[in-house]
């Protein structure tokens, strides 16, 4: 059990409630996924669909009900001023539909992400992939996968001393920096997947590492970060320093690396 210092919040009391919230959001996303849907382009040239917005409304309303004193930062509501955000030691970090490009492609590799950030670090996270029927979550002490009615503890695998290193790669983001970075491994096997499932594959031991040498925002990483960390992996910047949240005005992450024992 983890209790947040200075707040009467026990993580294990929130787990089932937040799991229920992501599943409800996922159900709404799936209803839209199975029909034609509207797509718009945001100011940063990224796509947004009516599913992103519908899931946002469900999650924000539900979190406000169970934890009315904890503020919320969602990808679909970024208008909160930095002067206000810097007063937040604890807040919910939400990506209502992570992997919108995967959603539009209808390949099933999109997720609903909710993380609880405390003192610039994720202390609890939930990632739900509605098409796959997989729910990943942490409770501050361990990481879990709920699938086909069963819940099991998951753990990351160490980088192998011999043989191929299974490296999680993005289906939608490929760049020369990644190709250069991967030259450090003598043998690699690319495991392509979209959205925050990249963190989850490392967390469950289906891949050894996830180097991200491309742009991400806090809401892309917070929940997966919490789960990978609870599964025994570390999530660091390329220089080894921790990946932080709400420590600056910009919501952009630096490049980072996820693996156990690196």
N, C-alpha and C positions, 0 to 999 in steps of 0.2 A: 504494500500500500504506500502510495506517495501522497503527502500532504504539502500543499504549497505554503511556504513561509509567509505569514502575514495575511493569509486568506483562508477562510474556512471551507476549503475545497479538497476533497479526497478524490484522486483520479479514479479509483476503482468504482466510486459511486456514479461517475459520469460515463463510464465505458458503454454500458448497455444503452443508455439514453442516446448517446451520440451515434452508436452503431445503428440504432433505429432511425435516426435522422438521415444518415447517408443512404440507407435502404429506401426510405420514403422519397428522397430526392432522385435516387436511381430509378424508381418505379415511374416517376414523372418523366424523366429523361427517356426511358424506354418507350413510353406511350408516344412521344414525339418522334423518336428514332424510327418507329414503324410506319411513319407516314411522311408525306412531303412537309418540309419545314422551311421557315424563312432564314436567310443568312445575310448578315450585314458585315461591313468592314469597319473596324474601329479606327481611331486616330493613329494608332501605332501600326496600322495595316494588318492586324491580326483579325481573323474572323470571329464573329459571335453569332450564335443561333438562339432561337427562342427557347431551346432546351437549357442553355447556359443561364438565361434570365429566370426561367421557371424554377430551376433548381436553387438558384440564389435566393429567391423569395422564400422557398420552403425552409432552407437552412437558416437564414437570418432570423426568421420569425420563430423557429423552433429553439435556436440557441438563446435568443432573448427571453424565451419562456423559462428555460431550465437554469440559466445563469444570467439574470438580468443585470448584474453588476459588472460583467466582463464585456468590454467592447469587442467589436468585430471588424476585421479588415478582410474584405472579399475582393477578388479580381474584378467583380462587377460593381464595385462601389469603392473607387480609389480617391474620392474627393476629399477625404479627411486630411486636414492640414497637418503638416509636420509638427507645428507647435502644440497641437493636441496629441498627436501620436507619441511624442517623446515623453509624455506623462504616463504612458501605459507600461507598467512593469509586466502586466499579464494581459493577453488578448487572444481571441480566436482568430486563426488565419485560415481562410477558406478559398478553395478553388472549386466552384460549383460543378464545373465540367472541364477537367484537365485532359487535354488532347482533343480539342475541338476539331483540328484537322483530321484526326482519326475518326471522329464522330461523323464528319462530313463524308469521309471515304467509306464509311460503314464497315470498318474492319474489326470493330469490337474492342479496340485497345484504348479505351478512354476510361477515366475514373472520376469519382467524386472524392475530394480531399478536404479533410478538416484536421487542423493541428491546434494544440493549445501551446502558446509561446509564453514562457516565464523567464524573466531576466535574460532575454535575447537568445534563449535556447528552446527548441521544441521538447516538451516534456510528455506529450501524449499525441498520438496521431491515429487517424483512420483513413484507409484508402479502400474504396469500393469500386469494383469493375462489374457493372450490372450485366453486361452481355456474357461475361465469363462466369458470373455467379460467385466471384471470389471476394471475400471481405478480409482485408488485412488490418490489424490494429495492434497497438501497444497499450500497456497499462502503467507505464513508467518503470516497470521492472523486467518485463519479458515481451516478446512479440508473438503474434498468433496469426494463423490463417484459418478462416471459417469457410468450409467448402463442402457442398453436398451433405449438409446436416451435421458435419463433424468439425470440431475445433481442435487444432493441434498447435503446440509450441513450435516455432521455427527458429533457425539459427543460421548465421552466415558461415561460409567456408573460408578458410585461410587461402591465400594465394599459393598455388602449388609450386613446389621446388622443381618439379619436373613435369613435362607434358604441357598440354595446351592450357592457356589461361582463357577462361570463358569471359568475354568482355561484352557488357550490355551496350548496345548501340541504338540510336534513335532511328526510327523509320522516316522521320520528317526532317532531320537536321544532320547533314553530312558536311564536313569541312576539312581542309588540308591540315589544320592544327591537330585534329584527332589522328589523322594518318601518321603525322610526325611523332606524336606522343606514343602511339602504339608500337613504335620501333624498339622501345625498351624491352619488349617481351619477345623471346625467341620464337615462340609459337602461340598463336592466338586463334580462338574460335569466336566469331562475332555472333551474339545472340540479339537479333533485332526485335525491338518492342517499342511501343509508344507510351507517352504519358508517364505518370509516376510509378507505373508498373516496373520501370527500370530499377528503382530503389527496392521494390518488393522482390524482384528476382534475386538480387544480392541477399536480401534478408532471409529468403527461404533456401538459400544455397543452390539455386538453379543457375547462378552465374557467380563468378569470383569478384568482379569489380565493375564499377560504373564510373568512368572518367567523363566529366562534362566540360567540354571546351567550346561551349557556345552559350548564347544568352538564355538566362532563366530569371524568373522573378520569385520572390519569397513564397507566394502561394503555390508555385509549381513544385516546391521542394520541401516545405515544412512538414507535411504529414509523412511523406516517404522517409525523410530524414529521421523523424522520431521512431519509425518502425525499424529502419535499418540499424539505428543506434541501439535500440532495445534488443535486436537480434545478435548483437555483438560486433557489428561493423562500426567503423569510424567514418565520419563525414567531415572532410577538411578541405581548406583551400589548398592549392598546389604547393604552397610553401609550408604546409603542415599546421597552419593556424586554424582555429575553428571557424566553421561557417555560422555567421551570426544573423539575427533578425531584429529589425526595428532599431538598429544602432546608427542609422543614417537616414537622411531624407529620401534618397533614391531606394526604390524597392528592388533594384537589380542585384543579382548575385554575382560574385566573381566566379571564375572557373573553379571547379572542385573535383574531388576524387572520393569514391565510396568503396571501401573494402574492409575486410577483417584483417587485422594484424599488419597494416602497411605503415 
